[in-house]
Amino acid sequence: MSERFERHRQDWTKDEIIKLKTLVEKEMGLKAIAKALTRSEESTKKRAKLDKLKIKKMR
């Protein structure tokens, strides 16, 4: 079952960027980070790459 996000192409706020960095530091997976930010996985991955953050791959 896929969850749908109502936020479509909205700019990232400073608070969201800070939260993204915090969650990456806690070594959470992409899916969990995206859900916590209520963003798509693709959007989260793009923002992390833009900020030079490396999201751990969950196995």
N, CA, C and O atoms as CSV, one atom per row, in Angstrom:
chain,resi,resn,atom,element,x,y,z
A,1,MET,N,N,0.844,-1.181,0.000
A,1,MET,CA,C,0.000,0.000,0.000
A,1,MET,C,C,0.888,1.243,0.000
A,1,MET,O,O,1.748,1.397,0.867
A,2,SER,N,N,0.686,2.095,-0.938
A,2,SER,CA,C,1.506,3.293,-1.069
A,2,SER,C,C,0.798,4.490,-0.441
A,2,SER,O,O,-0.399,4.703,-0.631
A,3,GLU,N,N,1.575,5.259,0.310
A,3,GLU,CA,C,1.007,6.464,0.910
A,3,GLU,C,C,1.143,7.614,-0.064
A,3,GLU,O,O,2.147,7.715,-0.770
A,4,ARG,N,N,0.156,8.472,-0.110
A,4,ARG,CA,C,0.206,9.614,-1.006
A,4,ARG,C,C,0.489,10.873,-0.199
A,4,ARG,O,O,-0.044,11.055,0.896
A,5,PHE,N,N,1.322,11.729,-0.743
A,5,PHE,CA,C,1.660,12.967,-0.067
A,5,PHE,C,C,0.928,14.113,-0.740
A,5,PHE,O,O,0.957,14.242,-1.964
A,6,GLU,N,N,0.283,14.930,0.042
A,6,GLU,CA,C,-0.484,16.049,-0.486
A,6,GLU,C,C,0.405,17.232,-0.826
A,6,GLU,O,O,0.015,18.095,-1.614
A,7,ARG,N,N,1.593,17.282,-0.242
A,7,ARG,CA,C,2.512,18.393,-0.482
A,7,ARG,C,C,3.229,18.140,-1.792
A,7,ARG,O,O,4.054,17.231,-1.881
A,8,HIS,N,N,2.935,18.913,-2.785
A,8,HIS,CA,C,3.528,18.692,-4.093
A,8,HIS,C,C,4.430,19.858,-4.471
A,8,HIS,O,O,3.967,20.987,-4.631
A,9,ARG,N,N,5.721,19.576,-4.612
A,9,ARG,CA,C,6.713,20.553,-5.052
A,9,ARG,C,C,6.762,21.814,-4.195
A,9,ARG,O,O,6.841,22.927,-4.716
A,10,GLN,N,N,6.716,21.634,-2.900
A,10,GLN,CA,C,6.841,22.788,-2.012
A,10,GLN,C,C,8.293,22.960,-1.617
A,10,GLN,O,O,9.032,21.984,-1.486
A,11,ASP,N,N,8.694,24.197,-1.428
A,11,ASP,CA,C,10.063,24.491,-1.019
A,11,ASP,C,C,10.332,23.913,0.361
A,11,ASP,O,O,9.424,23.757,1.178
A,12,TRP,N,N,11.608,23.597,0.602
A,12,TRP,CA,C,12.030,23.078,1.895
A,12,TRP,C,C,12.197,24.243,2.865
A,12,TRP,O,O,12.806,25.257,2.527
A,13,THR,N,N,11.660,24.093,4.060
A,13,THR,CA,C,11.826,25.124,5.080
A,13,THR,C,C,13.133,24.853,5.832
A,13,THR,O,O,13.684,23.755,5.763
A,14,LYS,N,N,13.617,25.864,6.545
A,14,LYS,CA,C,14.846,25.703,7.331
A,14,LYS,C,C,14.672,24.623,8.389
A,14,LYS,O,O,15.596,23.850,8.646
A,15,ASP,N,N,13.500,24.564,9.002
A,15,ASP,CA,C,13.238,23.552,10.024
A,15,ASP,C,C,13.295,22.144,9.441
A,15,ASP,O,O,13.815,21.227,10.077
A,16,GLU,N,N,12.763,21.974,8.238
A,16,GLU,CA,C,12.795,20.657,7.593
A,16,GLU,C,C,14.224,20.237,7.266
A,16,GLU,O,O,14.576,19.066,7.413
A,17,ILE,N,N,15.041,21.177,6.829
A,17,ILE,CA,C,16.433,20.879,6.498
A,17,ILE,C,C,17.208,20.478,7.756
A,17,ILE,O,O,18.012,19.546,7.727
A,18,ILE,N,N,16.961,21.183,8.851
A,18,ILE,CA,C,17.605,20.847,10.120
A,18,ILE,C,C,17.169,19.453,10.575
A,18,ILE,O,O,17.994,18.656,11.022
A,19,LYS,N,N,15.880,19.165,10.461
A,19,LYS,CA,C,15.364,17.854,10.853
A,19,LYS,C,C,15.953,16.759,9.959
A,19,LYS,O,O,16.276,15.676,10.447
A,20,LEU,N,N,16.093,17.025,8.673
A,20,LEU,CA,C,16.704,16.071,7.749
A,20,LEU,C,C,18.128,15.744,8.192
A,20,LEU,O,O,18.509,14.575,8.254
A,21,LYS,N,N,18.911,16.776,8.498
A,21,LYS,CA,C,20.294,16.564,8.936
A,21,LYS,C,C,20.343,15.761,10.228
A,21,LYS,O,O,21.196,14.886,10.380
A,22,THR,N,N,19.452,16.043,11.145
A,22,THR,CA,C,19.399,15.319,12.421
A,22,THR,C,C,19.074,13.846,12.204
A,22,THR,O,O,19.702,12.976,12.808
A,23,LEU,N,N,18.102,13.563,11.350
A,23,LEU,CA,C,17.702,12.179,11.100
A,23,LEU,C,C,18.791,11.403,10.363
A,23,LEU,O,O,18.973,10.210,10.601
A,24,VAL,N,N,19.509,12.072,9.475
A,24,VAL,CA,C,20.621,11.420,8.771
A,24,VAL,C,C,21.728,11.088,9.770
A,24,VAL,O,O,22.327,10.014,9.700
A,25,GLU,N,N,22.001,12.005,10.698
A,25,GLU,CA,C,23.023,11.767,11.723
A,25,GLU,C,C,22.656,10.582,12.619
A,25,GLU,O,O,23.534,9.882,13.123
A,26,LYS,N,N,21.350,10.363,12.811
A,26,LYS,CA,C,20.889,9.232,13.622
A,26,LYS,C,C,20.898,7.936,12.819
A,26,LYS,O,O,20.488,6.889,13.320
A,27,GLU,N,N,21.364,8.004,11.572
A,27,GLU,CA,C,21.495,6.861,10.672
A,27,GLU,C,C,20.173,6.157,10.397
A,27,GLU,O,O,20.117,4.929,10.348
A,28,MET,N,N,19.119,6.929,10.219
A,28,MET,CA,C,17.827,6.367,9.848
A,28,MET,C,C,17.821,6.096,8.346
A,28,MET,O,O,18.596,6.694,7.599
A,29,GLY,N,N,16.960,5.208,7.913
A,29,GLY,CA,C,16.838,4.870,6.504
A,29,GLY,C,C,16.039,5.919,5.741
A,29,GLY,O,O,15.350,6.748,6.335
A,30,LEU,N,N,16.143,5.868,4.423
A,30,LEU,CA,C,15.466,6.838,3.558
A,30,LEU,C,C,13.960,6.828,3.766
A,30,LEU,O,O,13.339,7.885,3.879
A,31,LYS,N,N,13.379,5.655,3.818
A,31,LYS,CA,C,11.926,5.540,3.959
A,31,LYS,C,C,11.443,6.184,5.264
A,31,LYS,O,O,10.445,6.905,5.280
A,32,ALA,N,N,12.159,5.916,6.346
A,32,ALA,CA,C,11.786,6.460,7.656
A,32,ALA,C,C,11.953,7.979,7.692
A,32,ALA,O,O,11.123,8.686,8.263
A,33,ILE,N,N,13.021,8.472,7.085
A,33,ILE,CA,C,13.259,9.915,7.053
A,33,ILE,C,C,12.175,10.612,6.247
A,33,ILE,O,O,11.626,11.627,6.676
A,34,ALA,N,N,11.868,10.061,5.073
A,34,ALA,CA,C,10.841,10.653,4.211
A,34,ALA,C,C,9.486,10.700,4.930
A,34,ALA,O,O,8.763,11.692,4.847
A,35,LYS,N,N,9.159,9.627,5.626
A,35,LYS,CA,C,7.886,9.581,6.347
A,35,LYS,C,C,7.857,10.601,7.479
A,35,LYS,O,O,6.840,11.257,7.701
A,36,ALA,N,N,8.978,10.735,8.197
A,36,ALA,CA,C,9.055,11.690,9.304
A,36,ALA,C,C,8.912,13.135,8.810
A,36,ALA,O,O,8.383,13.994,9.516
A,37,LEU,N,N,9.388,13.385,7.597
A,37,LEU,CA,C,9.316,14.736,7.032
A,37,LEU,C,C,8.054,14.961,6.191
A,37,LEU,O,O,7.829,16.062,5.689
A,38,THR,N,N,7.253,13.939,6.043
A,38,THR,CA,C,6.088,13.929,5.150
A,38,THR,C,C,6.468,14.420,3.748
A,38,THR,O,O,5.796,15.262,3.152
A,39,ARG,N,N,7.560,13.864,3.259
A,39,ARG,CA,C,8.061,14.142,1.916
A,39,ARG,C,C,8.205,12.812,1.186
A,39,ARG,O,O,8.248,11.755,1.815
A,40,SER,N,N,8.279,12.867,-0.131
A,40,SER,CA,C,8.504,11.643,-0.890
A,40,SER,C,C,9.952,11.198,-0.709
A,40,SER,O,O,10.814,12.000,-0.348
A,41,GLU,N,N,10.212,9.925,-0.960
A,41,GLU,CA,C,11.571,9.411,-0.845
A,41,GLU,C,C,12.474,10.099,-1.875
A,41,GLU,O,O,13.621,10.427,-1.574
A,42,GLU,N,N,11.963,10.312,-3.068
A,42,GLU,CA,C,12.748,10.946,-4.127
A,42,GLU,C,C,13.120,12.384,-3.743
A,42,GLU,O,O,14.263,12.801,-3.931
A,43,SER,N,N,12.175,13.123,-3.218
A,43,SER,CA,C,12.424,14.493,-2.797
A,43,SER,C,C,13.455,14.537,-1.672
A,43,SER,O,O,14.354,15.378,-1.666
A,44,THR,N,N,13.308,13.617,-0.725
A,44,THR,CA,C,14.238,13.549,0.403
A,44,THR,C,C,15.642,13.211,-0.072
A,44,THR,O,O,16.621,13.800,0.386
A,45,LYS,N,N,15.736,12.259,-0.993
A,45,LYS,CA,C,17.032,11.849,-1.529
A,45,LYS,C,C,17.705,13.008,-2.278
A,45,LYS,O,O,18.911,13.218,-2.147
A,46,LYS,N,N,16.921,13.753,-3.061
A,46,LYS,CA,C,17.468,14.892,-3.810
A,46,LYS,C,C,17.976,15.979,-2.868
A,46,LYS,O,O,19.044,16.549,-3.088
A,47,ARG,N,N,17.208,16.262,-1.820
A,47,ARG,CA,C,17.614,17.308,-0.874
A,47,ARG,C,C,18.872,16.890,-0.120
A,47,ARG,O,O,19.763,17.710,0.107
A,48,ALA,N,N,18.948,15.628,0.266
A,48,ALA,CA,C,20.131,15.131,0.973
A,48,ALA,C,C,21.364,15.245,0.074
A,48,ALA,O,O,22.437,15.631,0.537
A,49,LYS,N,N,21.213,14.916,-1.190
A,49,LYS,CA,C,22.334,15.010,-2.131
A,49,LYS,C,C,22.752,16.466,-2.308
A,49,LYS,O,O,23.944,16.765,-2.379
A,50,LEU,N,N,21.784,17.366,-2.378
A,50,LEU,CA,C,22.061,18.793,-2.520
A,50,LEU,C,C,22.850,19.319,-1.326
A,50,LEU,O,O,23.735,20.162,-1.480
A,51,ASP,N,N,22.525,18.817,-0.136
A,51,ASP,CA,C,23.211,19.236,1.094
A,51,ASP,C,C,24.436,18.372,1.408
A,51,ASP,O,O,25.045,18.514,2.468
A,52,LYS,N,N,24.792,17.477,0.479
A,52,LYS,CA,C,25.945,16.581,0.630
A,52,LYS,C,C,25.821,15.697,1.876
A,52,LYS,O,O,26.792,15.493,2.604
A,53,LEU,N,N,24.618,15.180,2.109
A,53,LEU,CA,C,24.364,14.261,3.210
A,53,LEU,C,C,24.274,12.858,2.644
A,53,LEU,O,O,23.725,12.658,1.560
A,54,LYS,N,N,24.804,11.893,3.363
A,54,LYS,CA,C,24.779,10.509,2.910
A,54,LYS,C,C,23.799,9.723,3.772
A,54,LYS,O,O,24.026,9.534,4.967
A,55,ILE,N,N,22.712,9.267,3.162
A,55,ILE,CA,C,21.704,8.474,3.870
A,55,ILE,C,C,22.137,7.014,3.826
A,55,ILE,O,O,22.463,6.484,2.764
A,56,LYS,N,N,22.136,6.375,4.985
A,56,LYS,CA,C,22.531,4.975,5.077
A,56,LYS,C,C,21.504,4.087,4.388
A,56,LYS,O,O,20.304,4.359,4.431
A,57,LYS,N,N,21.980,3.039,3.762
A,57,LYS,CA,C,21.085,2.069,3.130
A,57,LYS,C,C,20.706,1.026,4.165
A,57,LYS,O,O,21.570,0.413,4.792
A,58,MET,N,N,19.417,0.833,4.337
A,58,MET,CA,C,18.930,-0.141,5.297
A,58,MET,C,C,18.842,-1.495,4.621
A,58,MET,O,O,18.340,-1.606,3.502
A,59,ARG,N,N,19.330,-2.525,5.299
A,59,ARG,CA,C,19.310,-3.876,4.716
A,59,ARG,C,C,18.458,-4.805,5.535
A,59,ARG,O,O,18.325,-5.981,5.196
